[in-house]
Amino acid sequence: MRIFPAMACLFLATTLHAQKVQDFCGTWHINPDKVVSKVYIPKTPPDSAPPIPPPPPDHQYTLEQIRLSGRILKISGGEAGSTTVYTIDPSGKEVSDPIPDAPGSVRTATSHWSDGKLVTEWKMLRNGELFMHGTDTRSLAPDGQQIVERVIESPRHRADVRLVLERTTK
């Protein structure tokens, strides 16, 4: 008899979790007027550190497409000139995405839920060596906007970025 309530709770938790993931799906426009970015440069970066990657041109952004494939999110767009599709698996399983614009580079990531926010910890590797890492925390505001709090770190810099995305379609 105890198995039935446990199974019902598991089913309900899985359904609610899937609904949260579904809420991020759609086409989103990054509002450039609400982008907040702070960059910190260390006084003495290591000599062997790769150069700081350039920001998007004039902070231009394209539409961000978020699609659900099973229980996994696929995200494309965002920064102008980028053709990369990122994968988010909220189950905590590590995923890997090649970066077509940077041969030999790959992004690995793990994602999980924390206080109703979708947190993705990611690493960028070039030819197997770590050159950048960070965290993206996605949440939905009561007004329907998606907020992305992003921390980007490399041996030569740290950037804290806050993006506000407005839904254009579901």
C-alpha positions as CSV (number, residue, x, y, z in Angstrom):
1,M,0.0,0.0,0.0
2,R,2.9,2.4,0.7
3,I,4.2,2.0,-2.9
4,F,1.2,3.7,-4.5
5,P,1.5,7.0,-2.6
6,A,5.3,7.0,-3.3
7,M,4.7,6.4,-7.0
8,A,2.0,9.1,-7.1
9,C,4.4,11.6,-5.5
10,L,7.2,10.7,-7.9
11,F,4.8,11.1,-10.9
12,L,3.6,14.5,-9.6
13,A,7.2,15.7,-9.1
14,T,8.2,14.5,-12.6
15,T,5.2,16.3,-14.1
16,L,5.9,19.5,-12.3
17,H,9.6,19.4,-13.2
18,A,8.7,18.9,-16.9
19,Q,6.3,21.8,-16.7
20,K,9.1,24.1,-15.4
21,V,11.3,23.1,-18.3
22,Q,8.5,23.6,-20.7
23,D,8.0,27.2,-19.4
24,F,11.4,28.2,-20.8
25,C,10.5,27.0,-24.4
26,G,9.8,29.5,-27.1
27,T,11.4,32.3,-29.0
28,W,13.0,35.0,-26.8
29,H,14.4,38.5,-27.6
30,I,17.2,39.8,-25.5
31,N,16.4,43.4,-24.5
32,P,19.7,45.2,-25.1
33,D,18.5,48.1,-22.9
34,K,18.4,45.8,-19.9
35,V,21.7,44.0,-20.4
36,V,24.0,44.7,-17.4
37,S,27.6,43.6,-17.8
38,K,30.6,44.1,-15.5
39,V,34.1,42.9,-16.5
40,Y,36.9,42.5,-14.0
41,I,40.5,42.1,-15.3
42,P,43.2,40.7,-12.9
43,K,46.2,42.9,-12.4
44,T,48.6,40.1,-13.3
45,P,47.1,37.5,-15.5
46,P,49.2,34.4,-16.3
47,D,51.4,34.9,-19.4
48,S,50.2,31.6,-20.9
49,A,46.5,32.6,-20.6
50,P,44.6,32.9,-23.9
51,P,43.3,36.4,-24.8
52,I,39.9,37.5,-23.6
53,P,37.2,36.5,-26.1
54,P,35.6,39.6,-27.7
55,P,32.0,40.5,-26.7
56,P,29.2,40.3,-29.3
57,P,29.5,43.2,-31.8
58,D,28.1,46.3,-30.1
59,H,26.3,43.8,-27.8
60,Q,24.0,42.7,-30.6
61,Y,21.9,39.7,-30.0
62,T,19.7,37.5,-32.2
63,L,16.5,35.8,-31.2
64,E,17.1,32.9,-28.7
65,Q,15.2,29.8,-29.7
66,I,14.6,27.3,-26.8
67,R,13.1,24.0,-27.8
68,L,12.3,20.9,-25.8
69,S,13.5,17.5,-27.0
70,G,12.2,14.9,-24.6
71,R,13.2,16.4,-21.3
72,I,16.3,18.2,-22.7
73,L,16.4,21.9,-23.7
74,K,18.2,23.0,-26.9
75,I,19.1,26.6,-27.0
76,S,20.3,28.4,-30.2
77,G,20.9,32.1,-30.8
78,G,21.5,34.8,-28.3
79,E,24.8,36.4,-29.4
80,A,25.1,37.8,-32.9
81,G,27.2,35.7,-35.2
82,S,27.0,32.5,-33.1
83,T,25.8,29.3,-34.7
84,T,26.2,27.1,-31.6
85,V,23.3,25.1,-30.1
86,Y,23.6,24.5,-26.4
87,T,22.1,21.5,-24.6
88,I,20.6,21.7,-21.1
89,D,19.7,18.5,-19.3
90,P,18.1,19.4,-16.0
91,S,18.7,15.9,-14.6
92,G,22.3,16.7,-13.8
93,K,23.8,14.5,-16.6
94,E,26.8,16.1,-18.3
95,V,26.2,17.1,-21.9
96,S,28.7,18.2,-24.6
97,D,28.2,20.6,-27.5
98,P,30.8,21.3,-30.3
99,I,31.4,25.0,-31.1
100,P,31.3,25.2,-34.9
101,D,32.7,28.8,-34.9
102,A,35.8,27.7,-33.0
103,P,37.3,24.5,-34.4
104,G,38.6,22.1,-31.7
105,S,36.4,23.7,-29.1
106,V,33.6,22.1,-27.1
107,R,31.3,23.2,-24.3
108,T,30.5,20.7,-21.5
109,A,27.8,21.4,-19.0
110,T,25.8,20.0,-16.1
111,S,22.4,21.5,-15.1
112,H,20.2,21.3,-12.0
113,W,17.3,23.0,-10.3
114,S,18.0,25.3,-7.3
115,D,15.2,27.3,-5.6
116,G,13.1,27.2,-8.8
117,K,15.9,28.4,-11.0
118,L,17.7,26.3,-13.7
119,V,21.4,26.4,-13.0
120,T,23.9,25.4,-15.7
121,E,27.6,25.1,-14.8
122,W,29.7,25.0,-18.0
123,K,33.2,24.7,-19.3
124,M,34.7,25.6,-22.6
125,L,37.6,23.4,-23.8
126,R,39.9,24.0,-26.8
127,N,41.8,20.9,-27.9
128,G,41.0,19.3,-24.6
129,E,42.3,22.3,-22.4
130,L,40.0,24.4,-20.3
131,F,40.1,28.1,-21.4
132,M,36.8,29.4,-19.9
133,H,34.1,28.3,-17.5
134,G,31.0,29.8,-15.9
135,T,27.5,29.5,-14.6
136,D,24.2,30.4,-16.2
137,T,21.2,30.8,-13.9
138,R,17.8,31.0,-15.7
139,S,14.6,32.0,-14.0
140,L,11.2,33.3,-15.0
141,A,10.0,36.6,-13.5
142,P,6.3,37.0,-12.5
143,D,5.8,39.3,-15.6
144,G,6.9,36.4,-17.9
145,Q,10.4,37.7,-18.7
146,Q,13.3,35.3,-18.5
147,I,16.3,36.4,-16.5
148,V,19.7,34.9,-17.2
149,E,22.4,35.7,-14.6
150,R,25.7,34.6,-16.2
151,V,29.2,34.4,-14.7
152,I,32.1,33.9,-17.2
153,E,35.6,33.3,-16.0
154,S,39.0,32.8,-17.6
155,P,42.5,33.3,-16.4
156,R,42.4,36.9,-17.9
157,H,38.9,38.1,-16.9
158,R,35.7,37.6,-15.0
159,A,32.4,38.9,-16.4
160,D,29.1,39.1,-14.6
161,V,26.2,39.5,-17.1
162,R,22.5,39.9,-16.5
163,L,20.2,39.4,-19.5
164,V,16.5,40.1,-19.7
165,L,14.7,38.1,-22.4
166,E,11.2,38.9,-23.5
167,R,9.1,36.1,-25.1
168,T,8.1,36.7,-28.7
169,T,6.4,33.2,-29.3
170,K,5.8,30.0,-27.3
